[in-house]
Amino acid sequence: MPPRRACDICYKRKIQCSIPDPDAPCNWCSHHNLTCKFTRAKQRNTKNRAKLSDIQELFNRIEQLEGALAQSTANRQTPREVSSTPAELATPAPEQDESLQYVTPSSLGGQSSVPEFTQSPLVSPQTNTQLTNFSFGQIRFSGRHLGQNWYYKGTPLLSEAGQNWISSRTGQDVNLGKFHLFGSQEGLRPSTFSALQLHISSQELWELPDKNVTQKILSGFFSSPSRLAFPILDRILFEHTLETAYEPFSGMPSSPVHVSAIACVHAALSTICQLKQSREISPSIKSDACAAKVQCMLGHITGDATLVNLQTVLMLQMHQTHTGQWQNATFMHSIACRMVCGLGGHIYQPLSCTERQSHHIRMLFWLCYVLDKDISLRSGQPPLLTEDYCDLTPPEDYLSCYSCSPGSDDEDSRTSGDADGTFTSHFPGDPGLSYLKEKTCRLLYSPQAYRMTDSQLLLHIRQLEDELERWRISIPPEFRPKLSIPPNRSLLPVEMKTPQILRYINLQLEYHYLTTAIHTTVRRCGADRPEADDLPEDLHIVAHSSTDLTLEASRSTLLFLKAPISVLAEEAFWHVVFYSTVAAMSMFTNILLHPLDTRVQLDIELLVSAVGIIRSMPLGTLTHDEVDHVQQTNDFIMELVRLGSCAISKAKREERHELG
């Protein structure tokens, strides 16, 4: 067991202090022939101090998780080795009834033994002093293109003060603000279809491609696994929309229904024609041009909440997301959320098999709900669809997406639709996991969360981690995310078909991402003591353990992304860009804090491999906007590699200087 206190030298260097015997010096001092002393006074700060019992409870919980991640070692300085056996990577599967219980209507998000903190709006909560320097709005803006996760003792790393701190650790000038990856508008070249809007005549606006070509593109789309990536259109319902859109007219459409149908077809083509198989059918149909037409038609359709208009807005949102237009996509998302609520999709109603339209609206509500939580967690904007105002009863066939045995043809038949065009519910993520994202936003990233005391923050981290683990256990073993991804192992189940593999990949990446989002908030602790060299030792132990979990999740993400590029095909781009960047930022933060750690050089090499993953993407299948994002992501991670290497070199020089 590590000592309750680190020696003076290890404490100053922020390294692990390992003492083999109570009367012996620590390993570091012994190895460097230094005097091992404990002369500094204990830090005492009763204000805003986490209770020892709270910290110990969280620490015990984290130790349980670490036990599944790493083998026990006698020497604390020896790097933990990740278990390489599948049985040790995944906890034993519960009974099927227990697995199903987690996603019943009354327990979609699970329950927790730790109560949430609530406070009367009439009582001013105790505010961390650091927030007097960084308002919530500044924090949200500084990190909106890379998430909200990156802090050092309450200071956002992407703020001016945070970049000054990075400069002090690396000895280099730092300007991470020049990279605009996930939402910043400055520096991005104007959208292609924004320019196209200026050159669309009124006659061209209403023109559609040849109907036979459109039908061929749609038929290929509905019969391919790509249907899972864009679960917006119902094949049977869209046939009626298609017929309405191609009704003859002179000049401009005569009715709002006709206008909506034309806009919906253009929106569908703007999304589907981004796929290689669709471009091969008709290279002349450009997705950007279709999206530009829909953008021009928005004034005609957004005032009326109909299923056709909802599908139009969602598909335009998908197009904008897949071309890196994050701000525009967020705006479209807000319209979609209002429309789906206007259609009653946020209220659960038992449906018969004949109520296809009502069923589809409810499925689109769940799609909006899943996307809403992704946007909130990544951008810091408040969620629009919340538990208080929405009925979160899961879809009746929600679990059927996990019921097919690996390798069966059952799943493939569902991707193409059966005789009556029915289709099993599928979402980009998991509704239960999205509910946990909503709680994470509320408990850790809301304006109230930034005013919490350290003890409250720690309790919320523990609560969310506990619920995340229970969600993970609820997933059937074949799809259950692993706690850690070992290197040099087969990462994808070879017996699964493509639709199942896509679901497996999404769950694994989302699990590690949410683990990172939860545990990195521990670096907000200590905002009320910025002058101290480090956190109080009891809090430091907890923060160090949370950091270990975050690092393992980030390393596993980069290892995992090496495998599925060929499987994800065209859907791989935004997986690689987003998840690899978040993982890289997490590892970079740790390198800055612990540049002399034994694993930092391996982490630098892993960051370099992330650049290799990005460079391995087939650029021929990407749009001009996507190629720009590939280059900028590549440049960003290489800048992290450069700064991380400088931090390591600077720390080593200072170490040699101190040792004489």
C-alpha positions as CSV (number, residue, x, y, z in Angstrom):
1,M,0.0,0.0,0.0
2,P,1.3,3.5,-0.7
3,P,2.0,5.8,2.2
4,R,-0.6,8.3,3.3
5,R,2.0,11.0,2.6
6,A,4.6,11.3,-0.1
7,C,8.1,12.4,0.9
8,D,9.1,16.0,0.2
9,I,11.0,15.2,-3.0
10,C,8.3,13.0,-4.5
11,Y,5.6,15.4,-3.5
12,K,7.4,18.3,-5.2
13,R,7.9,16.3,-8.4
14,K,4.3,14.9,-8.3
15,I,5.5,11.4,-8.7
16,Q,4.5,8.2,-7.0
17,C,6.2,7.7,-3.6
18,S,6.8,4.0,-3.0
19,I,8.3,3.0,0.3
20,P,9.1,-0.7,0.6
21,D,9.7,-0.6,4.3
22,P,8.5,1.9,7.0
23,D,12.1,2.6,8.1
24,A,13.6,2.7,4.6
25,P,13.7,5.6,2.2
26,C,11.4,5.6,-0.8
27,N,12.5,3.9,-4.0
28,W,13.1,7.3,-5.8
29,C,15.3,8.8,-3.1
30,S,17.2,5.5,-2.7
31,H,17.9,5.2,-6.4
32,H,19.2,8.8,-6.6
33,N,21.1,8.7,-3.3
34,L,18.9,11.5,-1.9
35,T,17.7,12.1,1.7
36,C,14.1,11.0,2.1
37,K,12.4,13.5,4.4
38,F,8.9,14.3,5.6
39,T,9.4,17.8,6.9
40,R,6.6,19.8,5.2
41,A,3.5,20.7,7.2
42,K,0.2,19.0,6.4
43,Q,-2.2,21.1,4.4
44,R,-5.4,21.9,6.2
45,N,-8.2,23.8,4.6
46,T,-11.6,23.3,6.2
47,K,-13.4,25.5,3.6
48,N,-14.8,23.6,0.7
49,R,-13.0,20.4,1.8
50,A,-14.2,17.0,0.8
51,K,-15.2,14.7,3.6
52,L,-12.8,11.9,4.2
53,S,-15.6,9.4,4.2
54,D,-16.9,10.7,0.8
55,I,-13.4,10.5,-0.6
56,Q,-12.8,7.0,0.8
57,E,-16.1,5.8,-0.7
58,L,-15.2,7.1,-4.1
59,F,-11.7,5.7,-3.8
60,N,-13.0,2.2,-2.9
61,R,-15.2,2.3,-5.9
62,I,-12.4,3.3,-8.2
63,E,-10.1,0.7,-6.8
64,Q,-12.7,-2.0,-7.7
65,L,-12.7,-0.7,-11.3
66,E,-8.9,-0.5,-11.4
67,G,-8.8,-4.1,-10.2
68,A,-10.5,-5.1,-13.5
69,L,-8.1,-3.0,-15.5
70,A,-4.7,-3.9,-14.1
71,Q,-2.9,-6.7,-12.4
72,S,-1.6,-6.2,-8.9
73,T,2.1,-5.5,-8.6
74,A,4.4,-5.3,-5.6
75,N,6.2,-2.2,-6.9
76,R,3.8,0.8,-7.4
77,Q,6.3,2.2,-10.0
78,T,5.9,-0.8,-12.3
79,P,3.4,0.0,-15.1
80,R,0.2,-1.9,-14.8
81,E,-0.3,-4.6,-17.3
82,V,-3.7,-4.9,-18.8
83,S,-5.3,-8.4,-18.6
84,S,-5.3,-10.0,-22.0
85,T,-7.9,-12.6,-21.5
86,P,-11.5,-11.9,-22.6
87,A,-12.8,-13.3,-19.3
88,E,-10.9,-10.7,-17.4
89,L,-11.7,-7.8,-19.7
90,A,-15.5,-8.2,-19.2
91,T,-17.2,-8.9,-16.0
92,P,-19.4,-12.0,-15.8
93,A,-22.7,-11.7,-17.6
94,P,-25.8,-11.4,-15.4
95,E,-28.9,-13.5,-15.8
96,Q,-30.9,-12.4,-18.8
97,D,-33.7,-11.1,-16.6
98,E,-31.3,-8.8,-14.8
99,S,-30.0,-7.6,-18.2
100,L,-33.4,-6.7,-19.3
101,Q,-34.4,-5.0,-16.1
102,Y,-32.1,-2.1,-16.6
103,V,-34.0,-0.8,-19.7
104,T,-37.5,-1.2,-18.5
105,P,-39.7,1.9,-18.6
106,S,-39.2,2.6,-14.9
107,S,-35.5,2.2,-14.9
108,L,-34.1,3.4,-18.2
109,G,-31.3,5.3,-16.5
110,G,-30.9,3.1,-13.5
111,Q,-31.1,4.0,-9.8
112,S,-28.3,5.2,-7.5
113,S,-27.8,5.0,-3.8
114,V,-26.2,8.4,-3.8
115,P,-28.8,11.2,-3.8
116,E,-28.4,14.1,-6.2
117,F,-27.6,17.5,-4.7
118,T,-30.4,20.0,-5.0
119,Q,-30.6,23.5,-3.7
120,S,-33.3,26.1,-3.4
121,P,-32.9,28.8,-6.0
122,L,-33.4,31.3,-3.2
123,V,-30.2,30.2,-1.5
124,S,-26.9,31.3,-3.1
125,P,-24.6,28.2,-3.2
126,Q,-21.0,28.5,-2.1
127,T,-19.0,29.3,-5.2
128,N,-15.5,28.2,-6.1
129,T,-13.3,31.3,-6.2
130,Q,-11.8,30.2,-9.5
131,L,-15.2,31.0,-11.2
132,T,-14.7,34.7,-10.4
133,N,-11.9,34.6,-13.0
134,F,-13.6,32.2,-15.5
135,S,-17.3,32.6,-16.0
136,F,-19.3,29.6,-17.1
137,G,-19.8,31.2,-20.5
138,Q,-16.1,31.6,-21.0
139,I,-15.5,28.0,-20.0
140,R,-18.0,26.7,-22.4
141,F,-16.8,28.9,-25.3
142,S,-13.1,28.0,-24.7
143,G,-13.8,24.3,-25.1
144,R,-16.8,23.9,-27.3
145,H,-14.8,22.6,-30.2
146,L,-13.0,19.9,-28.1
147,G,-15.5,19.2,-25.4
148,Q,-15.6,20.6,-21.9
149,N,-13.3,18.1,-20.2
150,W,-9.9,19.8,-19.9
151,Y,-8.8,21.6,-16.7
152,Y,-6.0,22.0,-14.3
153,K,-7.2,22.9,-10.8
154,G,-10.3,24.5,-12.2
155,T,-8.6,26.5,-15.0
156,P,-9.8,25.5,-18.6
157,L,-6.8,24.5,-20.6
158,L,-8.1,26.0,-23.7
159,S,-8.5,29.4,-22.1
160,E,-5.8,32.1,-22.2
161,A,-4.7,31.3,-18.7
162,G,-4.8,27.6,-19.4
163,Q,-2.6,28.0,-22.5
164,N,-0.2,30.1,-20.4
165,W,0.1,27.2,-18.0
166,I,0.8,24.8,-20.9
167,S,3.5,27.2,-22.0
168,S,5.1,27.1,-18.5
169,R,5.1,23.3,-18.6
170,T,6.6,23.1,-22.1
171,G,8.7,26.2,-22.5
172,Q,7.0,26.8,-25.8
173,D,4.6,29.4,-27.2
174,V,1.1,27.8,-27.3
175,N,-1.8,28.7,-29.5
176,L,-4.3,25.9,-29.6
177,G,-7.0,28.5,-30.5
178,K,-5.9,28.3,-34.1
179,F,-7.4,24.9,-34.4
180,H,-11.2,24.9,-35.1
181,L,-12.3,21.3,-34.9
182,F,-15.8,21.0,-33.4
183,G,-17.8,24.2,-33.5
184,S,-15.7,27.3,-33.7
185,Q,-16.6,29.4,-36.7
186,E,-13.5,31.4,-37.1
187,G,-10.9,30.0,-39.5
188,L,-13.2,27.6,-41.3
189,R,-13.6,28.3,-45.0
190,P,-17.2,29.1,-46.0
191,S,-19.4,26.0,-46.5
192,T,-19.6,24.8,-50.0
193,F,-23.3,24.8,-50.2
194,S,-23.5,28.2,-48.6
195,A,-21.8,29.5,-51.7
196,L,-24.1,27.5,-53.9
197,Q,-27.1,29.1,-52.4
198,L,-26.1,32.4,-54.0
199,H,-26.3,30.8,-57.5
200,I,-29.6,28.9,-57.4
201,S,-32.3,30.3,-59.6
202,S,-36.0,29.9,-58.7
203,Q,-36.4,27.4,-61.5
204,E,-33.4,25.3,-60.4
205,L,-34.6,25.3,-56.8
206,W,-37.6,23.0,-57.5
207,E,-35.9,20.7,-60.0
208,L,-35.4,17.1,-59.0
209,P,-33.1,14.5,-60.5
210,D,-34.7,11.9,-62.8
211,K,-37.2,9.8,-60.8
212,N,-35.7,6.5,-61.9
213,V,-32.3,7.5,-60.7
214,T,-33.7,8.7,-57.4
215,Q,-35.5,5.4,-56.9
216,K,-32.4,3.4,-57.7
217,I,-30.3,5.4,-55.2
218,L,-33.0,5.0,-52.5
219,S,-33.4,1.3,-53.2
220,G,-29.7,0.7,-52.8
221,F,-29.6,2.7,-49.6
222,F,-32.5,0.8,-48.0
223,S,-30.9,-2.5,-48.8
224,S,-27.5,-1.7,-47.4
225,P,-26.0,-1.6,-43.8
226,S,-25.6,2.1,-44.3
227,R,-29.3,2.3,-43.5
228,L,-28.3,1.9,-39.8
229,A,-26.2,5.0,-39.9
230,F,-29.1,7.2,-41.1
231,P,-32.3,5.8,-39.3
232,I,-34.5,8.7,-40.4
233,L,-36.6,7.3,-43.3
234,D,-39.2,4.7,-43.2
235,R,-39.2,2.9,-46.5
236,I,-43.0,2.5,-46.9
237,L,-43.8,6.0,-45.7
238,F,-41.2,7.6,-47.9
239,E,-42.7,6.0,-51.0
240,H,-45.7,8.3,-50.6
241,T,-43.4,11.4,-50.1
242,L,-41.5,10.4,-53.3
243,E,-44.7,10.2,-55.4
244,T,-45.9,13.6,-54.1
245,A,-42.6,15.2,-54.8
246,Y,-42.6,14.1,-58.5
247,E,-46.2,15.2,-59.2
248,P,-46.1,17.6,-62.2
249,F,-46.3,21.3,-61.7
250,S,-45.6,24.5,-63.6
251,G,-43.5,27.3,-62.2
252,M,-43.4,26.4,-58.5
253,P,-45.3,23.8,-56.4
254,S,-48.9,24.7,-55.8
255,S,-49.2,23.5,-52.2
256,P,-47.2,23.4,-49.0
257,V,-47.4,19.6,-49.1
258,H,-45.8,19.5,-52.5
259,V,-43.0,21.9,-51.3
260,S,-42.4,19.8,-48.2
261,A,-42.1,16.6,-50.3
262,I,-39.6,18.2,-52.7
263,A,-37.5,19.5,-49.8
264,C,-37.6,16.0,-48.2
265,V,-36.3,14.3,-51.3
266,H,-33.5,16.8,-51.7
267,A,-32.6,16.4,-48.1
268,A,-32.6,12.6,-48.5
269,L,-30.3,12.9,-51.5
270,S,-28.0,15.3,-49.7
271,T,-27.3,12.7,-47.0
272,I,-27.5,9.5,-49.0
273,C,-25.3,10.8,-51.9
274,Q,-22.5,11.2,-49.5
275,L,-22.1,7.4,-49.6
276,K,-19.9,5.9,-52.2
277,Q,-22.5,3.4,-53.5
278,S,-24.9,6.3,-54.3
279,R,-22.2,8.4,-56.0
280,E,-21.4,5.4,-58.2
281,I,-25.1,5.2,-59.3
282,S,-25.2,8.9,-60.3
283,P,-22.0,11.0,-60.0
284,S,-23.9,14.0,-61.3
285,I,-26.0,14.4,-58.2
286,K,-24.0,16.4,-55.7
287,S,-24.9,16.2,-52.0
288,D,-23.8,19.8,-51.4
289,A,-26.1,21.1,-54.2
290,C,-29.1,19.2,-52.8
291,A,-28.4,20.6,-49.3
292,A,-28.2,24.1,-50.6
293,K,-31.6,23.8,-52.1
294,V,-33.1,22.5,-48.9
295,Q,-31.5,25.4,-47.1
296,C,-33.3,27.8,-49.4
297,M,-36.6,26.1,-48.8
298,L,-36.4,26.2,-45.0
299,G,-38.6,29.3,-44.8
300,H,-41.4,27.3,-46.5
301,I,-41.3,24.3,-44.2
302,T,-40.1,25.1,-40.7
303,G,-43.3,26.7,-39.6
304,D,-45.3,23.5,-39.9
305,A,-44.6,20.4,-37.7
306,T,-45.2,17.4,-40.0
307,L,-43.4,14.1,-40.3
308,V,-42.1,15.0,-43.8
309,N,-40.7,18.3,-42.5
310,L,-39.2,16.6,-39.5
311,Q,-37.4,14.1,-41.7
312,T,-36.2,17.0,-43.9
313,V,-34.7,18.9,-41.0
314,L,-33.0,15.8,-39.5
315,M,-31.5,14.8,-42.8
316,L,-30.1,18.3,-43.4
317,Q,-28.7,18.2,-39.8
318,M,-27.0,14.9,-40.7
319,H,-25.5,16.4,-43.8
320,Q,-24.2,19.4,-41.9
321,T,-22.8,17.2,-39.2
322,H,-21.0,15.0,-41.7
323,T,-19.5,18.0,-43.4
324,G,-18.2,19.6,-40.3
325,Q,-20.8,22.4,-40.1
326,W,-21.3,22.0,-36.3
327,Q,-23.0,25.3,-35.6
328,N,-25.5,24.9,-38.4
329,A,-26.2,21.3,-37.4
330,T,-26.9,22.4,-33.8
331,F,-29.4,25.0,-35.1
332,M,-31.2,22.4,-37.2
333,H,-31.3,20.1,-34.2
334,S,-33.2,22.7,-32.2
335,I,-35.8,22.9,-34.9
336,A,-36.1,19.1,-35.1
337,C,-36.6,18.8,-31.3
338,R,-39.4,21.4,-31.4
339,M,-41.0,19.6,-34.3
340,V,-40.9,16.1,-32.8
341,C,-42.5,17.4,-29.6
342,G,-45.1,19.2,-31.7
343,L,-45.9,15.9,-33.2
344,G,-46.2,14.3,-29.8
345,G,-43.2,12.0,-30.2
346,H,-42.0,12.8,-26.7
347,I,-45.0,11.1,-25.2
348,Y,-45.1,7.3,-25.2
349,Q,-48.3,5.6,-26.4
350,P,-48.8,1.8,-26.9
351,L,-49.0,1.3,-30.6
352,S,-50.5,-1.4,-32.8
353,C,-48.5,-2.8,-35.7
354,T,-50.7,-0.8,-38.1
355,E,-49.8,2.7,-36.7
356,R,-46.7,3.0,-38.8
357,Q,-46.6,6.8,-38.8
358,S,-47.0,7.2,-35.1
359,H,-44.4,4.5,-34.5
360,H,-41.9,6.3,-36.8
361,I,-42.5,9.6,-35.1
362,R,-41.7,8.0,-31.8
363,M,-38.5,6.5,-33.3
364,L,-37.5,9.9,-34.6
365,F,-38.0,11.3,-31.1
366,W,-35.5,8.8,-29.8
367,L,-33.1,9.7,-32.5
368,C,-33.5,13.4,-31.5
369,Y,-33.0,12.4,-27.9
370,V,-29.7,10.5,-28.6
371,L,-28.4,13.4,-30.8
372,D,-29.4,16.0,-28.2
373,K,-27.3,14.4,-25.5
374,D,-24.3,14.1,-27.8
375,I,-24.6,17.8,-28.7
376,S,-25.0,18.9,-25.1
377,L,-22.0,16.9,-23.8
378,R,-19.7,17.9,-26.6
379,S,-20.7,21.6,-26.9
380,G,-21.8,22.6,-23.4
381,Q,-25.2,23.8,-24.7
382,P,-28.2,22.8,-22.5
383,P,-30.2,19.8,-23.6
384,L,-33.5,20.5,-25.3
385,L,-35.2,17.1,-24.6
386,T,-35.0,16.3,-20.9
387,E,-36.3,13.6,-18.5
388,D,-38.7,16.1,-16.8
389,Y,-40.7,16.8,-20.0
390,C,-40.3,13.6,-22.0
391,D,-41.6,10.1,-21.5
392,L,-38.5,7.9,-21.7
393,T,-40.3,4.6,-22.0
394,P,-38.0,2.6,-24.3
395,P,-39.2,1.3,-27.7
396,E,-41.0,-2.0,-27.5
397,D,-38.5,-3.7,-29.8
398,Y,-35.5,-1.9,-28.3
399,L,-33.7,-5.0,-27.1
400,S,-34.2,-6.9,-30.3
401,C,-31.1,-5.3,-31.8
402,Y,-29.1,-7.4,-29.4
403,S,-31.2,-10.6,-29.8
404,C,-29.7,-12.0,-33.0
405,S,-27.1,-14.6,-32.6
406,P,-23.7,-13.6,-34.0
407,G,-23.3,-14.5,-37.6
408,S,-27.0,-15.1,-38.3
409,D,-28.7,-13.8,-41.4
410,D,-31.5,-12.4,-39.3
411,E,-29.8,-9.0,-38.9
412,D,-29.0,-8.6,-42.5
413,S,-32.7,-9.3,-43.4
414,R,-33.7,-6.5,-41.1
415,T,-31.3,-4.0,-42.7
416,S,-33.1,-4.4,-46.0
417,G,-36.6,-4.5,-44.6
418,D,-39.0,-7.5,-44.9
419,A,-42.1,-7.9,-46.9
420,D,-44.0,-5.2,-45.3
421,G,-41.1,-2.9,-44.9
422,T,-40.8,-3.1,-41.1
423,F,-37.5,-2.3,-39.5
424,T,-36.1,-3.0,-36.0
425,S,-35.4,0.2,-34.0
426,H,-31.8,1.3,-34.3
427,F,-30.1,4.5,-33.1
428,P,-26.6,5.9,-33.4
429,G,-26.1,5.2,-29.7
430,D,-28.0,3.5,-26.9
431,P,-31.0,5.2,-25.2
432,G,-29.8,4.1,-21.8
433,L,-26.4,5.5,-22.3
434,S,-27.9,8.7,-23.6
435,Y,-29.9,9.0,-20.4
436,L,-26.6,8.8,-18.5
437,K,-25.2,11.5,-20.7
438,E,-28.1,13.7,-19.7
439,K,-27.4,13.1,-16.1
440,T,-23.7,13.8,-16.7
441,C,-24.5,17.1,-18.3
442,R,-26.7,18.1,-15.4
443,L,-24.5,16.9,-12.5
444,L,-21.1,17.8,-13.9
445,Y,-21.4,20.3,-16.7
446,S,-24.4,22.6,-15.9
447,P,-23.8,26.1,-14.5
448,Q,-24.8,24.8,-11.1
449,A,-22.3,22.0,-11.3
450,Y,-19.5,24.6,-11.7
451,R,-20.5,26.0,-8.4
452,M,-20.3,22.7,-6.5
453,T,-17.9,22.1,-3.7
454,D,-15.2,19.4,-4.2
455,S,-17.0,16.9,-2.0
456,Q,-20.2,17.3,-4.1
457,L,-18.3,16.9,-7.3
458,L,-16.6,13.7,-6.0
459,L,-20.0,12.3,-5.0
460,H,-21.5,13.0,-8.4
461,I,-18.5,11.4,-10.1
462,R,-19.0,8.3,-8.0
463,Q,-22.7,8.2,-8.7
464,L,-22.3,8.5,-12.4
465,E,-19.5,5.9,-12.6
466,D,-21.6,3.5,-10.6
467,E,-24.6,3.9,-13.0
468,L,-22.3,3.7,-16.0
469,E,-21.0,0.3,-14.8
470,R,-24.5,-0.9,-14.2
471,W,-25.4,0.1,-17.7
472,R,-22.4,-1.7,-19.1
473,I,-23.3,-4.9,-17.3
474,S,-26.9,-4.7,-18.7
475,I,-25.6,-5.0,-22.2
476,P,-25.5,-8.6,-23.5
477,P,-22.0,-10.1,-23.4
478,E,-21.5,-10.2,-27.1
479,F,-21.9,-6.4,-27.3
480,R,-20.8,-5.4,-23.9
481,P,-18.0,-2.7,-23.9
482,K,-14.7,-3.8,-22.5
483,L,-13.2,-2.0,-19.5
484,S,-9.9,-1.9,-21.4
485,I,-8.6,-2.8,-24.8
486,P,-5.3,-4.8,-24.8
487,P,-2.7,-4.1,-27.5
488,N,-1.9,-6.7,-30.1
489,R,-5.2,-8.5,-29.9
490,S,-8.0,-9.1,-32.3
491,L,-10.5,-6.3,-31.4
492,L,-13.5,-7.1,-33.5
493,P,-15.7,-10.3,-33.2
494,V,-15.0,-12.1,-36.4
495,E,-18.4,-14.0,-36.2
496,M,-20.5,-10.8,-36.4
497,K,-22.1,-9.4,-39.5
498,T,-21.5,-5.7,-40.4
499,P,-24.6,-4.2,-38.7
500,Q,-23.7,-6.0,-35.5
501,I,-20.1,-4.9,-35.7
502,L,-21.2,-1.2,-36.2
503,R,-23.3,-1.4,-33.1
504,Y,-20.4,-3.1,-31.2
505,I,-18.0,-0.4,-32.3
506,N,-20.3,2.5,-31.4
507,L,-20.9,1.1,-27.9
508,Q,-17.2,0.6,-27.2
509,L,-16.2,4.1,-28.3
510,E,-19.1,5.7,-26.5
511,Y,-18.4,3.9,-23.3
512,H,-14.8,5.0,-23.2
513,Y,-15.8,8.6,-24.2
514,L,-18.3,8.8,-21.4
515,T,-15.8,7.4,-18.9
516,T,-13.5,10.2,-20.0
517,A,-16.2,12.8,-19.7
518,I,-17.1,11.8,-16.2
519,H,-13.6,11.3,-14.7
520,T,-11.8,14.2,-16.2
521,T,-14.0,16.6,-14.2
522,V,-11.9,15.6,-11.1
523,R,-9.3,18.1,-12.4
524,R,-11.8,20.9,-11.5
525,C,-11.1,20.1,-7.9
526,G,-8.7,22.6,-6.1
527,A,-10.0,25.7,-7.9
528,D,-10.3,27.4,-4.5
529,R,-6.6,26.8,-3.7
530,P,-4.8,27.9,-6.9
531,E,-1.7,29.0,-5.0
532,A,-1.0,25.4,-3.6
533,D,1.4,23.2,-5.5
534,D,-0.9,20.3,-5.3
535,L,-4.2,19.1,-4.0
536,P,-4.5,17.8,-0.4
537,E,-3.1,14.3,-0.3
538,D,-6.4,12.5,0.3
539,L,-8.0,14.3,-2.6
540,H,-4.8,13.8,-4.7
541,I,-5.2,10.0,-4.3
542,V,-8.7,10.1,-5.6
543,A,-7.8,12.4,-8.5
544,H,-4.9,10.2,-9.4
545,S,-7.1,7.1,-9.5
546,S,-9.7,8.9,-11.7
547,T,-6.9,10.0,-14.0
548,D,-5.8,6.3,-14.3
549,L,-9.3,5.4,-15.5
550,T,-9.4,8.3,-18.0
551,L,-6.0,7.4,-19.4
552,E,-6.9,3.7,-19.8
553,A,-10.1,4.8,-21.6
554,S,-8.1,7.1,-23.9
555,R,-5.4,4.5,-24.7
556,S,-8.0,1.9,-25.4
557,T,-9.8,4.3,-27.7
558,L,-6.8,4.8,-29.9
559,L,-5.9,1.1,-29.8
560,F,-9.5,0.2,-30.8
561,L,-9.7,2.7,-33.6
562,K,-6.9,1.0,-35.4
563,A,-9.1,-2.0,-36.2
564,P,-12.5,-0.8,-37.5
565,I,-11.5,1.7,-40.3
566,S,-12.2,-0.8,-43.0
567,V,-15.4,-2.0,-41.4
568,L,-16.8,1.5,-40.7
569,A,-16.0,2.5,-44.3
570,E,-17.5,5.9,-45.0
571,E,-18.9,6.2,-41.5
572,A,-15.3,6.0,-40.1
573,F,-14.4,9.6,-40.7
574,W,-16.3,11.3,-37.9
575,H,-15.6,8.4,-35.5
576,V,-11.9,8.8,-36.1
577,V,-11.9,12.6,-36.0
578,F,-13.9,13.0,-32.8
579,Y,-12.9,10.1,-30.6
580,S,-9.2,10.2,-31.5
581,T,-9.0,13.9,-30.8
582,V,-10.7,13.6,-27.4
583,A,-8.4,10.6,-26.5
584,A,-5.3,12.6,-27.6
585,M,-6.3,15.6,-25.5
586,S,-6.8,13.5,-22.4
587,M,-3.4,11.8,-22.8
588,F,-1.7,15.2,-23.6
589,T,-3.1,16.7,-20.3
590,N,-1.6,13.8,-18.4
591,I,1.8,14.3,-20.1
592,L,1.8,17.9,-19.0
593,L,1.1,17.0,-15.4
594,H,3.4,13.9,-15.2
595,P,6.2,14.4,-17.8
596,L,8.5,12.0,-15.9
597,D,6.1,9.2,-15.6
598,T,7.3,5.8,-16.9
599,R,4.6,5.5,-19.5
600,V,4.7,9.0,-21.1
601,Q,7.0,8.0,-23.9
602,L,4.6,5.2,-24.8
603,D,1.8,7.6,-24.7
604,I,3.7,9.9,-27.1
605,E,4.1,7.0,-29.5
606,L,0.4,6.2,-29.2
607,L,-0.4,9.8,-30.1
608,V,1.8,9.4,-33.2
609,S,-0.1,6.3,-34.1
610,A,-3.3,8.3,-33.9
611,V,-1.9,10.5,-36.7
612,G,-1.3,7.3,-38.6
613,I,-4.9,6.3,-38.2
614,I,-6.1,9.6,-39.6
615,R,-3.7,9.4,-42.5
616,S,-4.8,5.9,-43.3
617,M,-8.3,7.1,-44.2
618,P,-9.1,6.9,-47.9
619,L,-9.3,10.5,-48.8
620,G,-10.9,9.7,-52.2
621,T,-14.2,9.0,-50.4
622,L,-14.2,12.3,-48.5
623,T,-15.7,15.7,-49.4
624,H,-13.5,18.8,-49.6
625,D,-14.8,19.9,-46.1
626,E,-13.9,16.5,-44.7
627,V,-10.4,16.6,-46.2
628,D,-9.9,20.0,-44.5
629,H,-11.0,18.5,-41.2
630,V,-8.6,15.5,-41.7
631,Q,-5.7,17.9,-42.2
632,Q,-6.6,20.1,-39.3
633,T,-7.1,17.1,-36.9
634,N,-3.7,15.7,-38.1
635,D,-2.0,19.1,-37.5
636,F,-3.7,19.4,-34.0
637,I,-2.5,16.0,-32.8
638,M,1.0,16.6,-34.1
639,E,1.0,19.9,-32.2
640,L,0.1,17.9,-29.0
641,V,2.9,15.5,-29.8
642,R,5.3,18.4,-30.2
643,L,4.2,20.1,-27.0
644,G,4.2,16.9,-25.0
645,S,7.7,16.0,-26.2
646,C,8.8,19.5,-25.1
647,A,7.3,19.0,-21.7
648,I,9.1,15.7,-21.2
649,S,12.4,17.3,-22.3
650,K,12.0,20.3,-20.1
651,A,11.2,18.1,-17.1
652,K,14.3,16.0,-17.7
653,R,16.5,19.0,-18.0
654,E,15.2,20.4,-14.7
655,E,15.7,17.0,-13.1
656,R,19.3,16.8,-14.2
657,H,19.9,20.3,-13.0
658,E,18.5,19.5,-9.5
659,L,20.6,16.4,-9.2
660,G,23.7,18.3,-10.1
